[in-house]
Amino acid sequence: MSTPTRALAVYAHPDDPEVACGGTLIGWARDGADILIVVVARGEKGSLDPEVDPEKLASIRLAEAAAADRVLGVRERLNLGLADGEIENTTTLREELVRAVREFRPEVVLTHDPTAVFFGSGYVNHHDHRELGWAVLDSCAPSAASPLYFPGTGPAHQVRAVYLSGTLEPDTFIDVSGSLEAKAEALSCHSSQLGDRLDLVGDLVRESTAEQGRREGLGHAESFRVVTFS
């Protein structure tokens, strides 16, 4: 699969891009892609400690994301500043996403697969992931490509494809064998989320990407469900 010239990664929480597609973004950036990340929620509720100050945690996670971006090699990370757990597929959010698409004009957009709800019998996909996935899809098709939608956000732009991560129906596998160490390093920047698992990040990255790669005969991969627009 060819490297896009421009890629926009839109995810709910500060560490989601690294988890979902960090190896892909690193590989594309090394190949010359211009990459912009948009994170929608602040991450202020990302702790199981009831004594944590949410405002302080949000600041910590902002700094962690900036450190991860230096590893990923992305151009910039925009933060829309919504509250954790409160992302909804609203007209207001779609307008902001359409603005980002029209201003950056990416070939491809990466985001959560909103149709993935139940992962086995022990995990339900996060509300924010599902809502944002639908909002991104609605923003790419038809909104960003149709000039009468949100006319104050710039000239219309048709995204070529949307890559849906965290999917139960993958059809595209990107080899990330050359990005494993960098992906682990980027994830390790999010130390507030890792607790005592920081020394296990490399192993977790290798195990996860090996599992995804086995489906396509690759050593290590990240998998996506890809929607291509004409």
N, CA and C atoms as a LAMMPS dump frame, in Angstrom:
ITEM: TIMESTEP
0
ITEM: NUMBER OF ATOMS
690
ITEM: BOX BOUNDS ff ff ff
-5.0000000000000000e+02 5.0000000000000000e+02
-5.0000000000000000e+02 5.0000000000000000e+02
-5.0000000000000000e+02 5.0000000000000000e+02
ITEM: ATOMS id mol type element x y z
1 1 1 N 0.844 -1.187 0
2 1 2 C 0 0 0
3 1 3 C 0.885 1.244 0
4 2 1 N 0.595 2.192 -0.875
5 2 2 C 1.436 3.374 -1.016
6 2 3 C 1.24 4.331 0.153
7 3 1 N 2.276 5.099 0.434
8 3 2 C 2.222 6.089 1.51
9 3 3 C 1.456 7.314 1.035
10 4 1 N 0.471 7.784 1.811
11 4 2 C -0.25 8.994 1.402
12 4 3 C 0.626 10.233 1.541
13 5 1 N 0.303 11.235 0.769
14 5 2 C 1.018 12.505 0.889
15 5 3 C 0.659 13.202 2.193
16 6 1 N -0.637 13.169 2.542
17 6 2 C -1.118 13.793 3.776
18 6 3 C -2.076 12.826 4.462
19 7 1 N -1.927 12.705 5.773
20 7 2 C -2.807 11.85 6.554
21 7 3 C -3.257 12.586 7.804
22 8 1 N -4.552 12.488 8.087
23 8 2 C -5.148 13.11 9.267
24 8 3 C -5.627 12.012 10.202
25 9 1 N -5.094 11.972 11.421
26 9 2 C -5.494 10.97 12.412
27 9 3 C -6.366 11.656 13.456
28 10 1 N -7.614 11.212 13.583
29 10 2 C -8.575 11.839 14.5
30 10 3 C -8.977 10.803 15.541
31 11 1 N -8.603 11.05 16.796
32 11 2 C -8.861 10.084 17.853
33 11 3 C -9.393 10.766 19.101
34 12 1 N -10.01 9.963 19.96
35 12 2 C -10.737 10.511 21.097
36 12 3 C -9.823 10.993 22.215
37 13 1 N -8.835 10.186 22.592
38 13 2 C -8.052 10.445 23.801
39 13 3 C -6.57 10.6 23.477
40 14 1 N -5.795 11.227 24.357
41 14 2 C -4.409 11.578 24.03
42 14 3 C -3.517 10.425 23.598
43 15 1 N -3.725 9.203 24.125
44 15 2 C -2.866 8.089 23.744
45 15 3 C -3.462 7.207 22.653
46 16 1 N -4.662 7.497 22.196
47 16 2 C -5.325 6.637 21.206
48 16 3 C -4.572 6.523 19.881
49 17 1 N -4.018 7.612 19.334
50 17 2 C -3.321 7.451 18.044
51 17 3 C -2.144 6.492 18.136
52 18 1 N -1.38 6.57 19.236
53 18 2 C -0.228 5.697 19.397
54 18 3 C -0.657 4.237 19.496
55 19 1 N -1.724 3.979 20.266
56 19 2 C -2.22 2.619 20.425
57 19 3 C -2.762 2.083 19.103
58 20 1 N -3.587 2.881 18.448
59 20 2 C -4.34 2.407 17.284
60 20 3 C -3.507 2.31 16.017
61 21 1 N -2.65 3.293 15.787
62 21 2 C -1.977 3.352 14.485
63 21 3 C -0.588 3.969 14.573
64 22 1 N 0.039 3.892 15.741
65 22 2 C 1.348 4.519 15.908
66 22 3 C 2.392 4 14.942
67 23 1 N 2.429 2.696 14.723
68 23 2 C 3.408 2.132 13.798
69 23 3 C 3.186 2.593 12.371
70 24 1 N 1.928 2.687 11.991
71 24 2 C 1.586 3.165 10.644
72 24 3 C 1.993 4.618 10.459
73 25 1 N 1.673 5.464 11.437
74 25 2 C 2.029 6.873 11.329
75 25 3 C 3.542 7.059 11.272
76 26 1 N 4.261 6.305 12.091
77 26 2 C 5.731 6.4 12.086
78 26 3 C 6.282 6.019 10.718
79 27 1 N 5.792 4.912 10.17
80 27 2 C 6.264 4.474 8.853
81 27 3 C 5.953 5.475 7.764
82 28 1 N 4.737 5.998 7.784
83 28 2 C 4.364 6.983 6.775
84 28 3 C 5.196 8.252 6.905
85 29 1 N 5.41 8.708 8.141
86 29 2 C 6.207 9.919 8.352
87 29 3 C 7.629 9.724 7.845
88 30 1 N 8.205 8.565 8.085
89 30 2 C 9.559 8.278 7.583
90 30 3 C 9.61 8.297 6.07
91 31 1 N 8.477 7.933 5.439
92 31 2 C 8.417 7.917 3.977
93 31 3 C 8.029 9.273 3.388
94 32 1 N 7.899 10.275 4.24
95 32 2 C 7.665 11.63 3.752
96 32 3 C 6.25 12.151 3.87
97 33 1 N 5.352 11.392 4.479
98 33 2 C 3.974 11.873 4.63
99 33 3 C 3.904 13.03 5.609
100 34 1 N 3.021 13.951 5.331
101 34 2 C 2.715 15.068 6.233
102 34 3 C 1.523 14.628 7.078
103 35 1 N 1.695 14.558 8.399
104 35 2 C 0.678 13.972 9.266
105 35 3 C 0.236 14.962 10.332
106 36 1 N -1.07 15.094 10.452
107 36 2 C -1.685 15.925 11.485
108 36 3 C -2.543 15.028 12.36
109 37 1 N -2.442 15.206 13.683
110 37 2 C -3.286 14.482 14.633
111 37 3 C -4.276 15.458 15.257
112 38 1 N -5.525 15.037 15.358
113 38 2 C -6.537 15.771 16.114
114 38 3 C -7.022 14.86 17.232
115 39 1 N -6.887 15.33 18.477
116 39 2 C -7.412 14.611 19.641
117 39 3 C -8.581 15.418 20.186
118 40 1 N -9.695 14.744 20.405
119 40 2 C -10.94 15.456 20.706
120 40 3 C -11.155 15.679 22.196
121 41 1 N -10.827 14.703 23.031
122 41 2 C -11.072 14.83 24.476
123 41 3 C -9.787 15.172 25.223
124 42 1 N -9.94 15.739 26.409
125 42 2 C -8.805 16.233 27.18
126 42 3 C -8.053 15.136 27.922
127 43 1 N -8.712 14.029 28.208
128 43 2 C -8.059 12.952 28.95
129 43 3 C -8.046 13.157 30.443
130 44 1 N -8.896 14.049 30.938
131 44 2 C -8.852 14.407 32.363
132 44 3 C -9.464 13.366 33.287
133 45 1 N -10.137 12.365 32.699
134 45 2 C -10.743 11.308 33.516
135 45 3 C -10.013 9.977 33.361
136 46 1 N -8.848 10.012 32.777
137 46 2 C -8.11 8.789 32.496
138 46 3 C -7.298 8.288 33.666
139 47 1 N -7.95 8.063 34.788
140 47 2 C -7.275 7.535 35.972
141 47 3 C -8.278 6.795 36.845
142 48 1 N -7.817 5.739 37.523
143 48 2 C -8.655 5.025 38.481
144 48 3 C -8.463 5.537 39.905
145 49 1 N -7.603 6.526 40.077
146 49 2 C -7.327 7.111 41.396
147 49 3 C -8.315 8.249 41.671
148 50 1 N -9.202 8.1 42.655
149 50 2 C -10.189 9.159 42.92
150 50 3 C -9.584 10.444 43.453
151 51 1 N -8.326 10.395 43.869
152 51 2 C -7.671 11.587 44.418
153 51 3 C -6.982 12.431 43.353
154 52 1 N -6.939 11.953 42.134
155 52 2 C -6.262 12.69 41.065
156 52 3 C -7.017 13.973 40.742
157 53 1 N -6.274 15.058 40.548
158 53 2 C -6.849 16.339 40.118
159 53 3 C -7.048 16.28 38.598
160 54 1 N -8.292 16.319 38.11
161 54 2 C -8.53 16.198 36.669
162 54 3 C -7.802 17.254 35.832
163 55 1 N -7.742 18.488 36.333
164 55 2 C -7.066 19.543 35.563
165 55 3 C -5.579 19.275 35.455
166 56 1 N -4.993 18.81 36.549
167 56 2 C -3.568 18.485 36.52
168 56 3 C -3.314 17.312 35.587
169 57 1 N -4.193 16.303 35.624
170 57 2 C -4.03 15.149 34.754
171 57 3 C -4.129 15.558 33.284
172 58 1 N -5.06 16.451 32.968
173 58 2 C -5.185 16.917 31.582
174 58 3 C -3.895 17.589 31.115
175 59 1 N -3.268 18.377 31.979
176 59 2 C -2.011 19.042 31.633
177 59 3 C -0.886 18.042 31.438
178 60 1 N -0.848 17.044 32.323
179 60 2 C 0.167 15.996 32.194
180 60 3 C 0.016 15.268 30.873
181 61 1 N -1.218 14.941 30.53
182 61 2 C -1.448 14.168 29.303
183 61 3 C -1.159 14.996 28.052
184 62 1 N -1.342 16.292 28.131
185 62 2 C -0.986 17.169 27.018
186 62 3 C 0.517 17.128 26.782
187 63 1 N 1.295 17.174 27.876
188 63 2 C 2.752 17.117 27.754
189 63 3 C 3.202 15.746 27.266
190 64 1 N 2.542 14.695 27.734
191 64 2 C 2.889 13.345 27.271
192 64 3 C 2.655 13.211 25.768
193 65 1 N 1.556 13.759 25.292
194 65 2 C 1.246 13.681 23.862
195 65 3 C 2.271 14.446 23.032
196 66 1 N 2.717 15.592 23.531
197 66 2 C 3.729 16.372 22.81
198 66 3 C 5.032 15.582 22.696
199 67 1 N 5.399 14.873 23.765
200 67 2 C 6.604 14.044 23.724
201 67 3 C 6.43 12.903 22.726
202 68 1 N 5.257 12.294 22.709
203 68 2 C 4.991 11.201 21.762
204 68 3 C 5.048 11.692 20.324
205 69 1 N 4.568 12.894 20.072
206 69 2 C 4.575 13.434 18.71
207 69 3 C 5.986 13.545 18.153
208 70 1 N 6.937 13.866 19.014
209 70 2 C 8.32 13.967 18.555
210 70 3 C 8.844 12.607 18.101
211 71 1 N 8.355 11.555 18.714
212 71 2 C 8.742 10.207 18.302
213 71 3 C 8.014 9.809 17.026
214 72 1 N 6.738 10.13 16.953
215 72 2 C 5.936 9.767 15.781
216 72 3 C 6.397 10.485 14.519
217 73 1 N 6.894 11.696 14.669
218 73 2 C 7.319 12.471 13.514
219 73 3 C 6.193 13.208 12.824
220 74 1 N 5.127 13.534 13.573
221 74 2 C 3.989 14.219 12.975
222 74 3 C 4.207 15.724 12.961
223 75 1 N 3.449 16.383 12.119
224 75 2 C 3.576 17.828 11.978
225 75 3 C 3.095 18.565 13.233
226 76 1 N 1.896 18.163 13.709
227 76 2 C 1.239 18.92 14.777
228 76 3 C 0.132 18.056 15.359
229 77 1 N -0.274 18.393 16.596
230 77 2 C -1.418 17.743 17.219
231 77 3 C -2.361 18.842 17.714
232 78 1 N -3.578 18.833 17.198
233 78 2 C -4.599 19.769 17.647
234 78 3 C -5.443 19.099 18.724
235 79 1 N -5.842 19.869 19.736
236 79 2 C -6.644 19.344 20.828
237 79 3 C -7.946 20.141 20.903
238 80 1 N -9.064 19.466 20.685
239 80 2 C -10.35 20.161 20.677
240 80 3 C -10.883 20.429 22.074
241 81 1 N -10.407 19.72 23.095
242 81 2 C -10.696 20.087 24.473
243 81 3 C -12.043 19.664 25.02
244 82 1 N -12.683 18.665 24.433
245 82 2 C -13.941 18.177 25.008
246 82 3 C -13.653 17.348 26.26
247 83 1 N -14.66 17.193 27.088
248 83 2 C -14.514 16.409 28.309
249 83 3 C -14.554 14.914 27.998
250 84 1 N -13.773 14.155 28.747
251 84 2 C -13.81 12.693 28.613
252 84 3 C -15.22 12.169 28.863
253 85 1 N -15.628 11.229 28.035
254 85 2 C -16.928 10.598 28.212
255 85 3 C -18.089 11.404 27.689
256 86 1 N -17.806 12.584 27.101
257 86 2 C -18.879 13.472 26.664
258 86 3 C -18.824 13.773 25.179
259 87 1 N -18.049 13.007 24.415
260 87 2 C -18.03 13.193 22.966
261 87 3 C -19.355 12.702 22.39
262 88 1 N -19.975 13.537 21.592
263 88 2 C -21.219 13.176 20.912
264 88 3 C -21.111 13.596 19.451
265 89 1 N -21.786 12.868 18.596
266 89 2 C -21.765 13.172 17.166
267 89 3 C -22.724 14.329 16.895
268 90 1 N -22.269 15.525 17.232
269 90 2 C -23.103 16.716 17.108
270 90 3 C -22.715 17.526 15.872
271 91 1 N -23.596 18.439 15.508
272 91 2 C -23.297 19.352 14.402
273 91 3 C -22.065 20.185 14.71
274 92 1 N -21.923 20.606 15.95
275 92 2 C -20.767 21.415 16.344
276 92 3 C -19.471 20.655 16.162
277 93 1 N -19.431 19.402 16.599
278 93 2 C -18.211 18.616 16.437
279 93 3 C -17.936 18.351 14.962
280 94 1 N -18.959 18.009 14.198
281 94 2 C -18.743 17.757 12.774
282 94 3 C -18.201 18.999 12.075
283 95 1 N -18.665 20.156 12.453
284 95 2 C -18.147 21.386 11.845
285 95 3 C -16.651 21.531 12.11
286 96 1 N -16.211 21.25 13.348
287 96 2 C -14.788 21.337 13.671
288 96 3 C -13.974 20.311 12.889
289 97 1 N -14.524 19.131 12.727
290 97 2 C -13.814 18.102 11.979
291 97 3 C -13.764 18.426 10.491
292 98 1 N -14.842 18.951 9.955
293 98 2 C -14.852 19.377 8.544
294 98 3 C -13.826 20.491 8.336
295 99 1 N -13.746 21.401 9.294
296 99 2 C -12.756 22.479 9.189
297 99 3 C -11.341 21.898 9.112
298 100 1 N -11.054 20.918 9.963
299 100 2 C -9.725 20.309 9.959
300 100 3 C -9.445 19.62 8.632
301 101 1 N -10.433 18.901 8.104
302 101 2 C -10.255 18.214 6.824
303 101 3 C -10.036 19.219 5.7
304 102 1 N -10.83 20.258 5.66
305 102 2 C -10.727 21.231 4.558
306 102 3 C -9.459 22.065 4.639
307 103 1 N -8.997 22.35 5.843
308 103 2 C -7.772 23.141 5.966
309 103 3 C -6.527 22.306 5.69
310 104 1 N -6.512 21.063 6.166
311 104 2 C -5.327 20.212 5.997
312 104 3 C -5.343 19.461 4.672
313 105 1 N -6.553 19.127 4.167
314 105 2 C -6.761 18.489 2.871
315 105 3 C -5.995 17.155 2.755
316 106 1 N -6.288 16.221 3.648
317 106 2 C -5.584 14.934 3.628
318 106 3 C -6.101 14.001 2.535
319 107 1 N -5.232 13.098 2.107
320 107 2 C -5.672 11.999 1.25
321 107 3 C -6.458 10.978 2.062
322 108 1 N -5.935 10.657 3.249
323 108 2 C -6.577 9.65 4.087
324 108 3 C -6.803 10.196 5.489
325 109 1 N -7.84 9.66 6.128
326 109 2 C -8.164 9.977 7.512
327 109 3 C -8.191 8.666 8.289
328 110 1 N -7.63 8.678 9.491
329 110 2 C -7.648 7.505 10.355
330 110 3 C -8.466 7.826 11.605
331 111 1 N -9.284 6.866 12.045
332 111 2 C -10.095 7.088 13.24
333 111 3 C -10.596 5.743 13.769
334 112 1 N -11.408 5.802 14.821
335 112 2 C -11.987 4.605 15.423
336 112 3 C -13.074 4.001 14.525
337 113 1 N -13.192 2.67 14.554
338 113 2 C -14.313 2.007 13.882
339 113 3 C -15.528 2.062 14.82
340 114 1 N -16.55 2.836 14.467
341 114 2 C -17.691 2.992 15.37
342 114 3 C -18.579 1.76 15.442
343 115 1 N -18.423 0.83 14.497
344 115 2 C -19.272 -0.368 14.503
345 115 3 C -18.734 -1.445 15.438
346 116 1 N -17.507 -1.271 15.927
347 116 2 C -16.909 -2.246 16.836
348 116 3 C -17.372 -1.933 18.257
349 117 1 N -18.219 -2.785 18.796
350 117 2 C -18.784 -2.536 20.125
351 117 3 C -18.302 -3.565 21.138
352 118 1 N -18.585 -4.838 20.887
353 118 2 C -18.251 -5.893 21.842
354 118 3 C -16.981 -6.616 21.404
355 119 1 N -15.954 -6.574 22.246
356 119 2 C -14.725 -7.317 22.01
357 119 3 C -14.749 -8.527 22.944
358 120 1 N -15.204 -9.651 22.396
359 120 2 C -15.398 -10.82 23.235
360 120 3 C -16.503 -10.557 24.249
361 121 1 N -16.384 -11.223 25.402
362 121 2 C -17.407 -11.079 26.44
363 121 3 C -16.922 -10.247 27.616
364 122 1 N -15.752 -9.605 27.463
365 122 2 C -15.208 -8.895 28.605
366 122 3 C -14.869 -7.443 28.378
367 123 1 N -15.159 -6.899 27.182
368 123 2 C -14.813 -5.494 26.932
369 123 3 C -15.804 -4.873 25.97
370 124 1 N -16.248 -3.673 26.303
371 124 2 C -17.137 -2.891 25.445
372 124 3 C -16.376 -1.652 24.987
373 125 1 N -16.385 -1.392 23.71
374 125 2 C -15.669 -0.242 23.173
375 125 3 C -16.164 1.054 23.799
376 126 1 N -15.231 1.955 24.059
377 126 2 C -15.502 3.212 24.745
378 126 3 C -16.539 4.047 23.998
379 127 1 N -17.46 4.624 24.746
380 127 2 C -18.47 5.524 24.178
381 127 3 C -17.836 6.577 23.283
382 128 1 N -16.763 7.217 23.755
383 128 2 C -16.131 8.281 22.976
384 128 3 C -15.605 7.767 21.646
385 129 1 N -15.071 6.557 21.632
386 129 2 C -14.558 5.981 20.38
387 129 3 C -15.689 5.799 19.37
388 130 1 N -16.797 5.26 19.848
389 130 2 C -17.915 4.988 18.94
390 130 3 C -18.501 6.288 18.388
391 131 1 N -18.745 7.246 19.262
392 131 2 C -19.346 8.508 18.822
393 131 3 C -18.421 9.264 17.866
394 132 1 N -17.13 9.291 18.194
395 132 2 C -16.199 10.022 17.333
396 132 3 C -16.058 9.337 15.983
397 133 1 N -16.042 7.997 15.981
398 133 2 C -15.949 7.295 14.7
399 133 3 C -17.07 7.685 13.751
400 134 1 N -18.299 7.73 14.259
401 134 2 C -19.425 8.147 13.419
402 134 3 C -19.275 9.602 12.987
403 135 1 N -18.838 10.458 13.908
404 135 2 C -18.692 11.876 13.573
405 135 3 C -17.671 12.082 12.463
406 136 1 N -16.567 11.337 12.523
407 136 2 C -15.54 11.461 11.477
408 136 3 C -16.073 10.959 10.143
409 137 1 N -16.749 9.825 10.154
410 137 2 C -17.314 9.31 8.903
411 137 3 C -18.314 10.297 8.314
412 138 1 N -19.184 10.836 9.152
413 138 2 C -20.17 11.811 8.665
414 138 3 C -19.496 13.075 8.144
415 139 1 N -18.368 13.436 8.753
416 139 2 C -17.657 14.653 8.332
417 139 3 C -16.953 14.458 6.996
418 140 1 N -16.509 13.225 6.732
419 140 2 C -15.817 12.935 5.474
420 140 3 C -16.79 12.654 4.346
421 141 1 N -17.932 12.073 4.676
422 141 2 C -18.911 11.694 3.657
423 141 3 C -20.318 11.902 4.202
424 142 1 N -20.984 12.969 3.767
425 142 2 C -20.588 13.813 2.639
426 142 3 C -20.013 15.182 3
427 143 1 N -19.993 15.552 4.283
428 143 2 C -19.871 16.964 4.641
429 143 3 C -18.667 17.683 4.035
430 144 1 N -17.439 17.175 4.277
431 144 2 C -16.244 17.898 3.832
432 144 3 C -16.187 18.034 2.311
433 145 1 N -16.782 17.072 1.609
434 145 2 C -16.728 17.075 0.141
435 145 3 C -17.858 17.871 -0.498
436 146 1 N -18.793 18.34 0.294
437 146 2 C -19.967 19.032 -0.236
438 146 3 C -19.936 20.495 0.174
439 147 1 N -19.793 21.41 -0.769
440 147 2 C -19.548 22.817 -0.436
441 147 3 C -20.674 23.493 0.343
442 148 1 N -21.893 22.976 0.281
443 148 2 C -22.993 23.624 0.987
444 148 3 C -23.061 23.229 2.456
445 149 1 N -22.269 22.239 2.866
446 149 2 C -22.139 21.914 4.288
447 149 3 C -21.072 22.824 4.903
448 150 1 N -21.409 23.494 5.984
449 150 2 C -20.445 24.31 6.74
450 150 3 C -19.628 25.207 5.81
451 151 1 N -20.282 26.118 5.075
452 151 2 C -19.589 26.92 4.063
453 151 3 C -18.499 27.834 4.617
454 152 1 N -18.505 28.093 5.92
455 152 2 C -17.476 28.969 6.479
456 152 3 C -16.192 28.278 6.855
457 153 1 N -16.048 26.991 6.509
458 153 2 C -14.878 26.241 6.952
459 153 3 C -13.849 25.986 5.854
460 154 1 N -14.03 26.61 4.698
461 154 2 C -13.051 26.461 3.627
462 154 3 C -13.585 25.69 2.434
463 155 1 N -12.786 25.612 1.367
464 155 2 C -13.214 24.916 0.156
465 155 3 C -13.441 23.429 0.408
466 156 1 N -14.41 22.864 -0.283
467 156 2 C -14.725 21.445 -0.139
468 156 3 C -13.514 20.577 -0.474
469 157 1 N -13.431 19.445 0.201
470 157 2 C -12.324 18.515 -0.047
471 157 3 C -12.812 17.087 0.104
472 158 1 N -12.541 16.252 -0.907
473 158 2 C -12.911 14.849 -0.858
474 158 3 C -11.749 14.013 -0.348
475 159 1 N -11.927 13.395 0.799
476 159 2 C -10.952 12.445 1.327
477 159 3 C -10.986 11.183 0.467
478 160 1 N -9.805 10.624 0.171
479 160 2 C -9.753 9.421 -0.668
480 160 3 C -10.191 8.181 0.094
481 161 1 N -9.784 8.081 1.375
482 161 2 C -10.115 6.88 2.141
483 161 3 C -10.098 7.178 3.627
484 162 1 N -10.902 6.429 4.368
485 162 2 C -10.894 6.475 5.825
486 162 3 C -10.437 5.116 6.336
487 163 1 N -9.431 5.125 7.197
488 163 2 C -8.891 3.918 7.807
489 163 3 C -9.474 3.796 9.217
490 164 1 N -10.26 2.76 9.445
491 164 2 C -10.913 2.553 10.73
492 164 3 C -10.111 1.549 11.555
493 165 1 N -9.622 2.003 12.699
494 165 2 C -8.809 1.139 13.565
495 165 3 C -9.655 0.576 14.697
496 166 1 N -9.084 -0.386 15.405
497 166 2 C -9.848 -1.041 16.457
498 166 3 C -11.066 -1.741 15.897
499 167 1 N -10.911 -2.325 14.72
500 167 2 C -12.047 -2.896 14.002
501 167 3 C -12.153 -4.4 14.224
502 168 1 N -13.362 -4.9 14.13
503 168 2 C -13.599 -6.342 14.168
504 168 3 C -13.651 -6.938 12.77
505 169 1 N -13.591 -6.084 11.75
506 169 2 C -13.669 -6.536 10.358
507 169 3 C -12.528 -5.942 9.532
508 170 1 N -11.281 -6.276 9.868
509 170 2 C -10.156 -5.698 9.123
510 170 3 C -10.067 -6.236 7.704
511 171 1 N -9.703 -5.364 6.777
512 171 2 C -9.468 -5.794 5.409
513 171 3 C -8.149 -5.252 4.865
514 172 1 N -7.44 -4.482 5.686
515 172 2 C -6.178 -3.886 5.268
516 172 3 C -5.165 -4.029 6.401
517 173 1 N -3.97 -4.524 6.058
518 173 2 C -2.938 -4.783 7.067
519 173 3 C -1.661 -4.063 6.638
520 174 1 N -1.154 -3.208 7.505
521 174 2 C 0.047 -2.439 7.184
522 174 3 C 1.218 -2.99 7.985
523 175 1 N 2.28 -3.352 7.293
524 175 2 C 3.47 -3.911 7.921
525 175 3 C 4.163 -2.825 8.756
526 176 1 N 4.287 -3.081 10.05
527 176 2 C 4.932 -2.103 10.944
528 176 3 C 6.174 -2.704 11.601
529 177 1 N 6.744 -3.722 10.959
530 177 2 C 7.907 -4.401 11.537
531 177 3 C 9.059 -3.439 11.805
532 178 1 N 9.197 -2.425 10.965
533 178 2 C 10.294 -1.478 11.136
534 178 3 C 10 -0.345 12.099
535 179 1 N 8.799 -0.362 12.688
536 179 2 C 8.394 0.754 13.561
537 179 3 C 8.123 0.328 14.995
538 180 1 N 8.416 -0.917 15.346
539 180 2 C 8.016 -1.438 16.651
540 180 3 C 8.671 -0.689 17.811
541 181 1 N 9.977 -0.485 17.715
542 181 2 C 10.669 0.186 18.815
543 181 3 C 10.183 1.624 18.965
544 182 1 N 9.971 2.308 17.845
545 182 2 C 9.5 3.695 17.909
546 182 3 C 8.072 3.757 18.426
547 183 1 N 7.222 2.795 18.024
548 183 2 C 5.858 2.779 18.549
549 183 3 C 5.872 2.567 20.055
550 184 1 N 6.695 1.649 20.54
551 184 2 C 6.803 1.414 21.981
552 184 3 C 7.308 2.656 22.698
553 185 1 N 8.258 3.356 22.089
554 185 2 C 8.777 4.585 22.691
555 185 3 C 7.694 5.652 22.77
556 186 1 N 6.906 5.782 21.706
557 186 2 C 5.828 6.772 21.708
558 186 3 C 4.781 6.441 22.767
559 187 1 N 4.418 5.16 22.865
560 187 2 C 3.454 4.749 23.89
561 187 3 C 3.998 4.977 25.291
562 188 1 N 5.283 4.769 25.468
563 188 2 C 5.892 4.94 26.784
564 188 3 C 5.853 6.383 27.259
565 189 1 N 5.686 7.311 26.332
566 189 2 C 5.552 8.722 26.731
567 189 3 C 4.309 8.94 27.584
568 190 1 N 3.303 8.068 27.431
569 190 2 C 2.043 8.219 28.163
570 190 3 C 2.12 7.484 29.499
571 191 1 N 3.09 7.868 30.316
572 191 2 C 3.351 7.142 31.557
573 191 3 C 2.196 7.241 32.55
574 192 1 N 1.386 8.286 32.469
575 192 2 C 0.25 8.416 33.394
576 192 3 C -0.768 7.309 33.183
577 193 1 N -0.763 6.697 32.001
578 193 2 C -1.726 5.654 31.678
579 193 3 C -1.166 4.246 31.879
580 194 1 N 0.121 4.143 32.09
581 194 2 C 0.757 2.832 32.096
582 194 3 C 1.018 2.282 33.486
583 195 1 N 1.145 3.146 34.467
584 195 2 C 1.385 2.684 35.828
585 195 3 C 2.617 1.804 35.909
586 196 1 N 2.458 0.595 36.481
587 196 2 C 3.594 -0.318 36.641
588 196 3 C 3.825 -1.171 35.408
589 197 1 N 3.176 -0.846 34.292
590 197 2 C 3.34 -1.633 33.072
591 197 3 C 4.34 -1.018 32.102
592 198 1 N 5.023 0.041 32.524
593 198 2 C 5.899 0.77 31.608
594 198 3 C 6.97 -0.138 31.002
595 199 1 N 7.52 -1.053 31.801
596 199 2 C 8.573 -1.925 31.29
597 199 3 C 8.044 -3.027 30.383
598 200 1 N 6.71 -3.141 30.284
599 200 2 C 6.1 -4.18 29.457
600 200 3 C 5.628 -3.653 28.1
601 201 1 N 5.79 -2.351 27.872
602 201 2 C 5.232 -1.751 26.664
603 201 3 C 5.772 -2.42 25.403
604 202 1 N 7.079 -2.626 25.341
605 202 2 C 7.666 -3.251 24.158
606 202 3 C 7.082 -4.62 23.881
607 203 1 N 6.933 -5.429 24.943
608 203 2 C 6.355 -6.757 24.777
609 203 3 C 4.907 -6.681 24.3
610 204 1 N 4.146 -5.752 24.867
611 204 2 C 2.739 -5.614 24.482
612 204 3 C 2.608 -5.194 23.02
613 205 1 N 3.463 -4.28 22.584
614 205 2 C 3.439 -3.833 21.194
615 205 3 C 3.767 -4.989 20.263
616 206 1 N 4.796 -5.747 20.587
617 206 2 C 5.183 -6.873 19.733
618 206 3 C 4.082 -7.934 19.676
619 207 1 N 3.47 -8.224 20.825
620 207 2 C 2.417 -9.242 20.855
621 207 3 C 1.195 -8.802 20.048
622 208 1 N 0.783 -7.559 20.239
623 208 2 C -0.405 -7.066 19.548
624 208 3 C -0.201 -7.027 18.035
625 209 1 N 0.922 -6.484 17.598
626 209 2 C 1.158 -6.378 16.151
627 209 3 C 1.424 -7.737 15.524
628 210 1 N 2.014 -8.666 16.283
629 210 2 C 2.211 -10.019 15.751
630 210 3 C 0.869 -10.71 15.554
631 211 1 N -0.041 -10.522 16.499
632 211 2 C -1.371 -11.126 16.369
633 211 3 C -2.101 -10.597 15.149
634 212 1 N -2.019 -9.272 14.923
635 212 2 C -2.676 -8.692 13.757
636 212 3 C -1.985 -9.133 12.466
637 213 1 N -0.663 -9.247 12.506
638 213 2 C 0.08 -9.625 11.311
639 213 3 C -0.17 -11.049 10.865
640 214 1 N -0.455 -11.949 11.814
641 214 2 C -0.672 -13.358 11.466
642 214 3 C -1.825 -13.535 10.488
643 215 1 N -2.819 -12.658 10.544
644 215 2 C -3.98 -12.795 9.669
645 215 3 C -3.622 -12.579 8.203
646 216 1 N -2.491 -11.884 7.961
647 216 2 C -2.125 -11.561 6.584
648 216 3 C -0.737 -12.099 6.227
649 217 1 N -0.178 -12.939 7.109
650 217 2 C 1.131 -13.498 6.838
651 217 3 C 2.254 -12.504 6.997
652 218 1 N 2.066 -11.499 7.842
653 218 2 C 3.09 -10.496 8.106
654 218 3 C 3.657 -10.716 9.505
655 219 1 N 4.922 -10.323 9.687
656 219 2 C 5.52 -10.472 11.001
657 219 3 C 4.838 -9.616 12.049
658 220 1 N 4.646 -8.346 11.718
659 220 2 C 3.992 -7.4 12.631
660 220 3 C 3.177 -6.419 11.791
661 221 1 N 1.935 -6.191 12.185
662 221 2 C 1.058 -5.326 11.392
663 221 3 C 0.084 -4.573 12.283
664 222 1 N -0.45 -3.5 11.722
665 222 2 C -1.624 -2.826 12.272
666 222 3 C -2.738 -2.995 11.254
667 223 1 N -3.929 -3.298 11.745
668 223 2 C -5.029 -3.643 10.846
669 223 3 C -6.117 -2.581 10.862
670 224 1 N -6.791 -2.458 9.721
671 224 2 C -7.813 -1.433 9.541
672 224 3 C -8.943 -1.974 8.668
673 225 1 N -10.09 -1.384 8.829
674 225 2 C -11.175 -1.521 7.861
675 225 3 C -11.155 -0.225 7.051
676 226 1 N -10.975 -0.327 5.751
677 226 2 C -10.791 0.86 4.927
678 226 3 C -12.008 1.121 4.058
679 227 1 N -12.498 2.342 4.117
680 227 2 C -13.598 2.796 3.269
681 227 3 C -12.992 3.731 2.223
682 228 1 N -13.16 3.399 0.943
683 228 2 C -12.575 4.187 -0.139
684 228 3 C -13.673 4.906 -0.89
685 229 1 N -13.477 6.211 -1.092
686 229 2 C -14.461 7.039 -1.771
687 229 3 C -14.013 7.332 -3.193
688 230 1 N -14.969 7.338 -4.115
689 230 2 C -14.638 7.634 -5.516
690 230 3 C -14.554 9.128 -5.711
